[in-house]
Amino acid sequence: MQVDAQIVNAFIDGTAGGNPAGVVLDADALTTEQKLHIARQLGLSETAFVSSSQSATVKLEFFTPTRQIPHCGHATIATFSLLHKLGIIGEGNFSKESIDGNLDILIAGEMVFMEQRAPQYRALDAAGSGLAARIAASLGLAPGQLHAGLAPTVVNTGNAFLIVPLPDEQTVSVARPDAALIEEISNELDVIGYYVYSDMTTVSGRHAGVRMFSPRFGIPEESATGTAAGPLACYLHDHGGVKDHEIIIEQGYLMQPPSPSVIKVKLTVDDGRITQLMAGGTAKATRLIKLDV
């Protein structure tokens, strides 16, 4: 059997860059083993498989080269952008079914936004346990190179990430991830990976410049991570002194080779508490690959 996989770059900054995701339409007949095999063949950080749903616009399943995961931001944006550009859906409100529930999708012009849940925070006893030193070492940094005023924190808006504040763009840039140690700490904390950031950006007016490392899920580094941008936006609002309700995050500028990406997060805040968020961006289909399964 032959399957068509469309490669779509999501969260592009302007007309280029972004994070490539595989998108396989009409995946109802594929088994879990076949989906994982396709994801391994494509070798991208995530591939989305689209099938019919009784409770949402479509059902989406996400696979890294090593396993299935509940959600994927850039592959969700890639999928709905592709469905829109193919004329399968128009503009407005839609939804996706995934293995742990349904989430809302908004298409406004070229922008696709996906719902994330209100944040849950887990502070770490980093100082007393020596965890801060281990986190620093896993990034090739000394403990004194971590941010002096903000602590690493686990934030979950559907997927859990370790948010690691650093003092400046230079420190983010020179971080040299130790994949084995990052995977070990990620397993201990039960997080997807690290989202490492500073408040310095290449384009002025944006809120954070970031890098993402997830060796636990077979992703050494990726250029745009929508499910991590939501947690970071919440962290910036609730702990980082940012009071804007629209937060713009750069990613991919500091990886090698660079693939500039931009993610916009819209926060719904009631009585000072974040109750909902939508993370979004634009996407561009780049090529079609035919695979045997």
The 8 nearest C-alpha neighbors of each residue, nearest first, counted from 0:
[[1, 292, 291, 2, 290, 29, 289, 3],
 [0, 2, 291, 290, 292, 289, 3, 4],
 [1, 3, 290, 289, 291, 4, 0, 292],
 [4, 2, 289, 288, 290, 23, 5, 287],
 [5, 3, 23, 288, 22, 287, 21, 289],
 [4, 6, 287, 22, 21, 286, 288, 7],
 [5, 7, 21, 286, 20, 285, 284, 287],
 [8, 6, 284, 19, 20, 283, 77, 285],
 [9, 7, 19, 18, 17, 283, 282, 284],
 [8, 10, 282, 17, 18, 77, 73, 11],
 [11, 9, 280, 17, 281, 260, 261, 282],
 [12, 10, 17, 260, 16, 15, 9, 282],
 [13, 11, 260, 261, 259, 15, 16, 14],
 [12, 14, 15, 11, 16, 260, 281, 261],
 [15, 13, 12, 11, 16, 283, 282, 17],
 [16, 14, 11, 13, 12, 17, 259, 258],
 [17, 15, 258, 259, 11, 260, 12, 18],
 [16, 18, 11, 260, 10, 9, 8, 258],
 [17, 19, 8, 9, 222, 223, 20, 10],
 [20, 18, 8, 7, 9, 6, 17, 21],
 [21, 19, 74, 7, 46, 45, 6, 8],
 [20, 22, 46, 6, 5, 47, 4, 7],
 [21, 23, 47, 5, 4, 46, 48, 78],
 [22, 24, 4, 48, 49, 47, 3, 26],
 [23, 25, 49, 26, 48, 22, 50, 4],
 [26, 24, 50, 27, 49, 23, 48, 28],
 [25, 27, 50, 49, 29, 24, 28, 48],
 [28, 26, 50, 29, 25, 51, 49, 30],
 [29, 27, 26, 30, 25, 50, 33, 31],
 [30, 28, 26, 27, 33, 34, 31, 32],
 [29, 31, 33, 32, 34, 28, 27, 26],
 [30, 32, 34, 33, 35, 29, 36, 67],
 [31, 33, 35, 30, 34, 36, 29, 37],
 [34, 32, 36, 30, 35, 31, 29, 37],
 [35, 33, 31, 37, 36, 32, 38, 30],
 [34, 36, 38, 32, 37, 33, 39, 62],
 [35, 37, 33, 39, 34, 38, 32, 40],
 [36, 38, 40, 34, 39, 35, 33, 41],
 [39, 37, 35, 64, 41, 36, 40, 46],
 [40, 38, 64, 42, 36, 37, 41, 35],
 [41, 39, 37, 42, 38, 36, 64, 290],
 [40, 42, 38, 39, 43, 37, 21, 46],
 [43, 41, 39, 40, 64, 38, 44, 63],
 [44, 42, 45, 41, 20, 46, 19, 38],
 [43, 45, 63, 218, 42, 64, 20, 46],
 [46, 44, 63, 43, 62, 20, 61, 74],
 [45, 47, 21, 62, 20, 61, 38, 22],
 [48, 46, 61, 22, 60, 74, 21, 23],
 [47, 49, 23, 60, 59, 26, 22, 24],
 [50, 48, 24, 59, 26, 58, 25, 23],
 [49, 51, 27, 26, 58, 25, 57, 59],
 [50, 52, 57, 58, 27, 53, 49, 56],
 [53, 51, 57, 58, 54, 55, 56, 50],
 [52, 54, 55, 51, 56, 57, 58, 96],
 [53, 55, 52, 96, 56, 101, 57, 95],
 [56, 54, 94, 95, 57, 52, 96, 53],
 [55, 57, 94, 95, 93, 52, 58, 54],
 [58, 56, 52, 51, 95, 55, 50, 96],
 [57, 59, 96, 52, 50, 51, 95, 49],
 [60, 58, 49, 97, 48, 96, 47, 57],
 [59, 61, 48, 47, 97, 58, 62, 49],
 [62, 60, 47, 46, 68, 67, 45, 48],
 [61, 63, 67, 46, 45, 66, 68, 38],
 [62, 64, 45, 65, 66, 44, 38, 67],
 [63, 65, 39, 38, 42, 66, 217, 62],
 [64, 66, 63, 217, 216, 39, 35, 67],
 [67, 65, 63, 62, 64, 68, 35, 216],
 [66, 68, 62, 61, 63, 69, 65, 35],
 [67, 69, 61, 70, 62, 66, 63, 71],
 [70, 68, 98, 99, 97, 61, 67, 71],
 [71, 69, 68, 61, 72, 158, 97, 226],
 [72, 70, 74, 73, 75, 226, 61, 225],
 [73, 71, 225, 226, 75, 74, 224, 76],
 [72, 74, 76, 75, 9, 225, 71, 77],
 [75, 73, 77, 20, 76, 72, 71, 47],
 [76, 74, 78, 72, 77, 73, 71, 79],
 [77, 75, 73, 74, 79, 78, 111, 80],
 [76, 78, 74, 80, 9, 75, 7, 79],
 [79, 77, 75, 81, 80, 76, 74, 22],
 [80, 78, 82, 81, 76, 77, 83, 75],
 [79, 81, 83, 77, 78, 82, 76, 84],
 [80, 82, 84, 78, 79, 83, 85, 77],
 [83, 81, 79, 87, 85, 80, 84, 88],
 [84, 82, 88, 80, 86, 81, 85, 89],
 [83, 85, 81, 86, 82, 80, 87, 88],
 [86, 84, 82, 83, 87, 81, 88, 80],
 [87, 85, 83, 84, 88, 82, 89, 81],
 [86, 88, 82, 85, 83, 89, 84, 81],
 [89, 87, 83, 86, 82, 90, 85, 84],
 [88, 90, 83, 86, 91, 87, 106, 82],
 [91, 89, 106, 107, 108, 88, 92, 83],
 [90, 92, 106, 105, 107, 93, 89, 104],
 [93, 91, 105, 104, 106, 94, 90, 103],
 [92, 94, 104, 103, 56, 105, 91, 95],
 [95, 93, 103, 104, 55, 56, 102, 101],
 [94, 96, 57, 55, 102, 101, 58, 56],
 [95, 97, 101, 58, 55, 100, 59, 57],
 [98, 96, 100, 59, 99, 58, 101, 60],
 [97, 99, 69, 100, 96, 60, 59, 70],
 [100, 98, 97, 69, 101, 96, 70, 157],
 [99, 101, 97, 96, 98, 102, 95, 69],
 [100, 102, 96, 95, 97, 94, 103, 55],
 [101, 103, 95, 94, 114, 104, 96, 100],
 [102, 104, 94, 114, 93, 113, 95, 105],
 [103, 105, 113, 93, 94, 112, 92, 114],
 [106, 104, 92, 112, 91, 111, 93, 107],
 [105, 107, 111, 90, 91, 110, 108, 112],
 [108, 106, 110, 90, 109, 105, 91, 111],
 [107, 109, 110, 106, 90, 111, 91, 281],
 [110, 108, 281, 107, 111, 106, 80, 282],
 [111, 109, 281, 280, 107, 108, 106, 112],
 [110, 112, 106, 279, 280, 105, 76, 281],
 [113, 111, 279, 105, 278, 277, 104, 106],
 [114, 112, 104, 277, 278, 103, 279, 105],
 [115, 113, 277, 103, 102, 276, 104, 278],
 [116, 114, 276, 156, 277, 157, 275, 113],
 [115, 117, 156, 275, 157, 118, 276, 114],
 [116, 118, 274, 275, 156, 273, 119, 115],
 [119, 117, 156, 155, 116, 120, 154, 233],
 [118, 120, 155, 154, 156, 117, 121, 153],
 [121, 119, 154, 153, 122, 118, 155, 152],
 [120, 122, 153, 152, 123, 154, 119, 155],
 [123, 121, 152, 120, 153, 124, 151, 150],
 [124, 122, 125, 152, 121, 151, 153, 150],
 [125, 123, 126, 127, 128, 122, 130, 129],
 [124, 126, 130, 131, 123, 128, 127, 129],
 [127, 125, 129, 128, 124, 131, 130, 132],
 [126, 128, 129, 125, 124, 130, 131, 123],
 [129, 127, 130, 125, 126, 124, 131, 123],
 [128, 130, 132, 131, 126, 127, 125, 133],
 [129, 131, 125, 133, 128, 132, 134, 126],
 [132, 130, 125, 134, 133, 129, 126, 135],
 [133, 131, 135, 142, 130, 134, 129, 136],
 [132, 134, 136, 130, 135, 131, 137, 129],
 [135, 133, 131, 137, 132, 136, 130, 138],
 [134, 136, 140, 132, 138, 142, 133, 137],
 [137, 135, 139, 133, 138, 140, 134, 132],
 [136, 138, 177, 134, 180, 135, 181, 139],
 [139, 137, 176, 175, 174, 136, 135, 140],
 [138, 140, 175, 136, 137, 174, 176, 135],
 [141, 139, 135, 136, 138, 144, 142, 174],
 [140, 142, 143, 144, 135, 136, 139, 132],
 [143, 141, 132, 135, 144, 145, 140, 131],
 [142, 144, 141, 145, 147, 146, 140, 135],
 [145, 143, 142, 141, 140, 146, 165, 170],
 [146, 144, 165, 143, 142, 147, 166, 164],
 [147, 145, 165, 166, 164, 149, 148, 144],
 [146, 148, 149, 145, 166, 143, 150, 144],
 [147, 149, 146, 150, 145, 164, 166, 239],
 [150, 148, 146, 147, 164, 151, 239, 238],
 [149, 151, 152, 148, 164, 146, 163, 147],
 [152, 150, 163, 162, 164, 161, 149, 153],
 [153, 151, 122, 162, 161, 121, 150, 123],
 [152, 154, 161, 121, 160, 120, 162, 159],
 [155, 153, 120, 230, 159, 160, 119, 152],
 [154, 156, 159, 119, 158, 118, 157, 230],
 [155, 157, 118, 116, 115, 158, 117, 230],
 [158, 156, 155, 116, 115, 159, 226, 70],
 [157, 159, 155, 156, 226, 160, 191, 70],
 [158, 160, 155, 190, 154, 191, 153, 157],
 [161, 159, 190, 192, 191, 153, 154, 193],
 [160, 162, 153, 193, 152, 194, 163, 192],
 [161, 163, 194, 152, 151, 160, 153, 195],
 [164, 162, 151, 195, 194, 161, 196, 165],
 [165, 163, 196, 146, 197, 195, 149, 151],
 [166, 164, 146, 145, 197, 196, 167, 163],
 [165, 167, 146, 197, 145, 164, 170, 168],
 [168, 166, 197, 169, 170, 165, 199, 171],
 [167, 169, 171, 170, 199, 197, 172, 208],
 [168, 170, 172, 171, 167, 173, 166, 174],
 [169, 171, 173, 172, 168, 167, 174, 165],
 [172, 170, 168, 169, 174, 173, 196, 165],
 [171, 173, 169, 170, 174, 253, 168, 254],
 [172, 174, 170, 171, 169, 175, 139, 140],
 [175, 173, 138, 171, 172, 139, 176, 170],
 [174, 176, 139, 138, 173, 177, 140, 137],
 [177, 175, 138, 137, 178, 139, 174, 181],
 [176, 178, 137, 180, 179, 181, 138, 175],
 [179, 177, 181, 180, 214, 176, 182, 219],
 [178, 180, 182, 181, 177, 183, 214, 137],
 [179, 181, 183, 182, 137, 177, 178, 184],
 [182, 180, 178, 184, 183, 179, 137, 185],
 [181, 183, 215, 185, 179, 180, 184, 214],
 [182, 184, 180, 186, 181, 185, 179, 187],
 [183, 185, 187, 181, 186, 182, 188, 180],
 [186, 184, 182, 190, 188, 187, 183, 189],
 [185, 187, 189, 183, 184, 188, 182, 190],
 [186, 188, 184, 185, 189, 183, 190, 182],
 [187, 189, 185, 186, 190, 184, 153, 161],
 [190, 188, 186, 185, 187, 191, 159, 184],
 [191, 189, 159, 160, 185, 192, 188, 161],
 [192, 190, 160, 159, 213, 185, 189, 158],
 [191, 193, 213, 190, 160, 212, 185, 161],
 [192, 194, 161, 212, 211, 160, 195, 162],
 [195, 193, 211, 162, 210, 163, 161, 196],
 [196, 194, 163, 210, 209, 193, 164, 162],
 [197, 195, 209, 164, 208, 165, 207, 163],
 [196, 198, 167, 165, 199, 207, 208, 168],
 [197, 199, 207, 206, 208, 200, 167, 196],
 [198, 200, 197, 168, 208, 207, 167, 201],
 [201, 199, 208, 202, 207, 203, 205, 198],
 [200, 202, 203, 199, 208, 252, 249, 205],
 [203, 201, 200, 205, 204, 249, 199, 208],
 [202, 204, 205, 200, 201, 206, 199, 207],
 [203, 205, 202, 206, 200, 247, 201, 207],
 [206, 204, 247, 203, 207, 248, 200, 202],
 [205, 207, 247, 198, 248, 246, 204, 200],
 [208, 206, 198, 248, 197, 200, 199, 249],
 [207, 209, 249, 200, 196, 197, 250, 199],
 [210, 208, 196, 250, 195, 249, 207, 194],
 [209, 211, 195, 194, 250, 196, 251, 212],
 [212, 210, 194, 220, 193, 221, 195, 213],
 [213, 211, 220, 193, 219, 192, 214, 218],
 [212, 214, 192, 218, 215, 216, 219, 191],
 [213, 215, 217, 218, 219, 216, 182, 178],
 [216, 214, 182, 213, 217, 185, 191, 192],
 [217, 215, 214, 218, 213, 65, 63, 66],
 [216, 218, 214, 215, 65, 219, 64, 213],
 [217, 219, 213, 214, 220, 216, 44, 212],
 [220, 218, 214, 212, 213, 217, 221, 178],
 [221, 219, 212, 218, 211, 213, 222, 210],
 [222, 220, 223, 211, 218, 18, 212, 219],
 [221, 223, 251, 18, 250, 258, 17, 260],
 [224, 222, 18, 250, 221, 260, 17, 225],
 [225, 223, 227, 226, 72, 73, 228, 222],
 [224, 226, 72, 228, 227, 73, 278, 223],
 [225, 227, 72, 224, 228, 229, 71, 158],
 [228, 226, 225, 229, 230, 224, 231, 160],
 [229, 227, 225, 231, 230, 226, 232, 224],
 [228, 230, 232, 227, 231, 226, 278, 233],
 [231, 229, 233, 227, 154, 232, 228, 156],
 [230, 232, 234, 228, 233, 229, 235, 227],
 [231, 233, 235, 229, 234, 230, 228, 246],
 [234, 232, 236, 230, 231, 235, 237, 229],
 [233, 235, 231, 237, 238, 236, 232, 230],
 [236, 234, 239, 232, 233, 241, 238, 237],
 [235, 237, 241, 233, 234, 242, 239, 238],
 [238, 236, 234, 235, 233, 239, 240, 241],
 [239, 237, 234, 235, 240, 236, 149, 241],
 [238, 240, 235, 241, 236, 237, 234, 149],
 [239, 241, 238, 236, 242, 235, 237, 234],
 [242, 240, 236, 235, 239, 243, 237, 238],
 [241, 243, 236, 240, 244, 237, 235, 239],
 [244, 242, 245, 241, 246, 236, 266, 265],
 [243, 245, 266, 265, 246, 242, 267, 268],
 [246, 244, 265, 243, 264, 266, 247, 263],
 [245, 247, 264, 263, 232, 206, 244, 243],
 [246, 248, 263, 205, 206, 262, 264, 245],
 [247, 249, 207, 262, 261, 206, 208, 205],
 [250, 248, 261, 208, 260, 207, 209, 262],
 [249, 251, 209, 260, 223, 222, 252, 208],
 [250, 252, 222, 259, 258, 254, 253, 257],
 [251, 253, 259, 257, 250, 254, 258, 249],
 [254, 252, 251, 172, 257, 255, 210, 250],
 [255, 253, 257, 251, 256, 252, 210, 222],
 [256, 254, 257, 253, 258, 251, 252, 220],
 [255, 257, 254, 258, 253, 251, 252, 222],
 [258, 256, 255, 254, 252, 251, 259, 253],
 [257, 259, 16, 251, 17, 252, 222, 260],
 [260, 258, 251, 16, 252, 12, 17, 257],
 [259, 261, 17, 12, 11, 250, 10, 251],
 [260, 262, 249, 12, 10, 248, 250, 11],
 [263, 261, 248, 280, 247, 279, 10, 264],
 [262, 264, 247, 279, 278, 246, 280, 248],
 [265, 263, 278, 246, 277, 245, 247, 279],
 [264, 266, 245, 277, 276, 244, 278, 246],
 [267, 265, 276, 244, 268, 275, 245, 264],
 [266, 268, 275, 273, 274, 276, 269, 265],
 [267, 269, 273, 272, 271, 274, 266, 270],
 [268, 270, 272, 271, 273, 274, 267, 275],
 [271, 269, 272, 268, 273, 274, 267, 237],
 [270, 272, 269, 268, 273, 237, 274, 267],
 [273, 271, 268, 269, 270, 274, 267, 237],
 [274, 272, 268, 267, 275, 117, 269, 266],
 [273, 275, 117, 267, 268, 272, 269, 276],
 [276, 274, 117, 267, 116, 273, 266, 115],
 [275, 277, 266, 115, 265, 267, 114, 278],
 [276, 278, 114, 113, 265, 112, 264, 115],
 [279, 277, 264, 112, 113, 263, 229, 225],
 [278, 280, 112, 111, 263, 262, 113, 264],
 [279, 281, 10, 110, 262, 111, 263, 112],
 [280, 282, 110, 10, 109, 11, 9, 111],
 [283, 281, 9, 8, 10, 11, 77, 80],
 [282, 284, 8, 7, 285, 9, 281, 11],
 [285, 283, 7, 6, 8, 286, 282, 81],
 [284, 286, 7, 6, 283, 8, 287, 5],
 [287, 285, 6, 5, 284, 288, 7, 4],
 [286, 288, 5, 4, 6, 289, 3, 285],
 [287, 289, 4, 3, 5, 290, 286, 6],
 [290, 288, 3, 2, 4, 1, 287, 291],
 [291, 289, 2, 1, 3, 288, 292, 4],
 [290, 292, 1, 0, 2, 289, 37, 3],
 [291, 0, 1, 33, 290, 2, 37, 36]]
